[in-house]
Amino acid sequence: MLTELQKAELTNLHGLFSHTPWGKFMCDFDRWERDTERRLLQLELHGPPTLSIWDLGCGLPYFVHACQQRGHQAYGVDYGGYLPRHAAELMGVPFYGMAISLDNPFPREMVQPNLVTMYGMNLWENGKRWGWPEYEQYAGLVMERLTPGGRLVIEPNRGEETDFVLDAEHWNSVLQNASATVLDGQALVIQKAT
C-alpha cells in the first residue's frame, strides 16, 4: 500500500499533529491498511471494471490511495487543512478541501460516480448532529449523481449516536429506485436501481 518513504513522511508530520484529532490517522499504518483491505474486499474493488470513486470525509486518504493503486479513479474529500492536503499530495491522490453540508453536499466535479463512500464521518448541520431527515436528504442528493447501479456506502463512527443509520429496513421504506443492505453489521450500502 504505502511506500516506506510515504510512511516516513507521514510519521514526520505526526509530531506536529499528534495533539489534534488528525493524530489518530498518522502512524498506525497496519490498522489503516487492514481497514482499507477489508473495505476493498467488501466492495469488491480488487479488479475491473474501473470505477469513479469519491471518498467523502476521507481524512488521510488511505482508501483513496488503495483504490487508485487498483486502477480506479478515486478522489478524497474532507474539510481540508494542511495535514490532509499534504498527506494527499504525498500519496499522489486528488483531494478536495471542503466541509460537507446539505447546502454544499459535494464538489461540483463529482459527476456520475459509481461509488460514494462515507467512512467514519461525523455530520453536523447548524451545530446539531445529523438525524434521519438530514441523512435522507443527503442520500437523495447523492442518488441523483450516481450512475445507474451505483452505490453509496455509509459506515458511521461506532459508539456514537449514529447507529440508526444502519437500519436498512428504514432506508428501504423511504428510498425510491434504490435498495439498502448492511455489510457485516457495520456499513450501510444503498444501491441505485439500474
N, C-alpha and C positions, 0 to 999 in steps of 0.2 A: 504494500500500500504506500506508505510514506517512505521516502528515502531516508537514510541516516542523516544526510545533510539537512533535510527539511525538519526532521525531529530535533536536531541540534539547534537550528534557528528558532523553532518554537520553544524549546527549553530555555534558550537565552532570553526570550520575551517573558518567561514565567515570573522572573524576579520583579518585573515591572507591574505585573497584573495579578499576582497570587492573592492579594488582599481584596480583589474585586470579584464580582460574580463570574467573570471570564476565567479566573484562575482554575476552576474545576475542569476546564476544557483543555488545559495546556499539556500536561505531562503524562497522564495515564493513557499512553498510546495503545497499550494492549486492550484496555477496556473499550476504547473508541473503535478500534479495529474489529473487536468481537461484535459490538453492537452493529457496526456497519455491515459486517459479513452476514449477520442474522437478517438484517433488513433486505440485503441484496437477495438472499435465498428466499425469504418470504414473498418478495415481489417478483421473483423470477427474472432478475435483471443481469444474469451472467452471460447472456448472449443476444443474438439478434431476436427481434428486429431492433434497430436503433430507435431510441425514444427521445423526445424532448421532455426533460425532467426539470421541474422547478422545486427546490427545497426551501420552503418559507420558514423563517426562524432558524436558519442553518447554523447559527453560532459559528464556531470554527468549522469550515466546510469539508469535514472528513467524508461525509456521504457523497457530496457533490464530486469530490476528487475521485472517489472509488467508482462512481458512475461513469465519469469521463474516461477512466482507465479501461473500462469495459466497452468503450466505443459510443456511449450515449452523449447527447448534447445536454449538459447539465449546468444549472445556474443556481447560485446561492443568493438568498435574500435575508437580510437581518437589519436591525436598526442602525448598524454602522459603527462608526468609531474606528480608531486606529487599529486595534487588535484584530477584529475580524477582517478588515480590509487588508492588513498586512499579511495575515495568515492565508487569505485567498490568493494574494499575489505570490507568496512563497509556494503555494500548491499549484499555481498556474490555472486557477479556475475563475470564471466570470462571477462578479459579486455586485449586487445592487444594495446600497445602503438606504434603507427606509424603514420607518415604523409602519406596521400593518394595522389598518383600521378599516372600519366599514366605509368611510369616506375615501380612503386611499388603500384599496384592498390588495393591489399587487402592481408591479412595474408595468407600464403600458407596453413594454416589449414582450410581455408574456402573452403570446398569441398562439392559440391552438396547441397547448401542451398535451402530451399523452399521459403525464403523471405529475401530480402536485402532492408534495409531502409536507407534513407539519409535525415534526418530531419534537416533543417536549416543549411546546410553546405555551407561554402564559399570555393569554389575550385579555386585554383590558380596553374599555371604552369609557371615556369620561370618568375616570377614577374607579370604575366598577368592573369586576371580573366578568367576562362574557358568560351568559347563560344560554338557554335554548334559543331565544329569539335571535341573538347575535350569531350563534353558530349556524342556525338555519339560513339566515340571510347570507352569511358569508359562503356557505356551501352552494347556495343558489348562484352566487356571482361566479364562483369557480366552475360550476357545471356549465354555465354559459360559454366559458372559454375553452373547456376541454374538448378534445376531438371525440367523435363517437367511439364508445368503448373505453374512453379514458378513465383514469382513477384519481380520486382524492383520498389520501391516507392521513388520518389524524391519530397520532399516538400521544395522548396527553401526559403531562408530568403526573406520575402516580403519587398518591398520598395527599394530593391537593384536592380542591373542590371541583375536579374536572372529570371524575369517573363517569358521570352521567353521559358524557359524550360517547361512551362505548355502548350505548343502548341501541342496538341495530333495529330492534322492533319499533322503537320510536321513529328512527330515521325512515324506515320503510313505510311508516304511516303518513309521513309528511312529504316525501320525495315524489317527484313526478319524473318519469323517464330515467330512473336510476334505481339501483338496489344497493343495500348496505349489508355488510357482513363484518364479523370481528375475527381478526387473526390472532391466534394464540392467546386470547384473552387480554391483549394489550394494545391493539391497533384497530381502528375502525377503517374499513375500506368502502368507499362509495364509488360504484362504477356506473358511468353514464351509459345509457342504452345505445346500442349500435344502430 
